[in-house]
């Protein structure tokens, strides 16, 4: 108790000496009223479960999600199948945008629509699948021609000596 009295006295002496020196600037503030107490919280009623709602982790919910995913995949595959069927159609119909030519034999050109053409004296071009229509060497001619003469495949007819 004596210690408290000594401390209070020391504070008063320090305050009075600071006030006389002009160092202490004390301002008196009016007493403010305490804020109103917070209203008690109203308890919230617990949510009632909807009997029609599907529970997330039940076996039924898992199966429904699986069915929905499979139906989605099925729709995607049907669309892909339609696109591929259209492409096959374009490959196989004469005049289709995807009809391709290829060499069925060294002197026969054929296309994916089933049409074929005999190249006669010329060879079938392996790159385009079309019959060549001129030659640079005898390799551009079919087995029925014996050579290339001025860009044309020719048959050489040997006259027999009689």
Secondary structure, 3 states (H helix, E strand, C coil): CHHHHHHHHHHHHHHHHHHHHCCCCCCCCCCCCCCCCCCCCCCCCCCCCCCCCCCCCCHHHHHHHHHHHHHHHHHHHHHHHHHHHHHHHHHHCCCCCCCCEEEEECCEEEECCCCEEECCCECECCCCCCECCCCCCHHHECCCCCEEECCEEECCCCCCCC
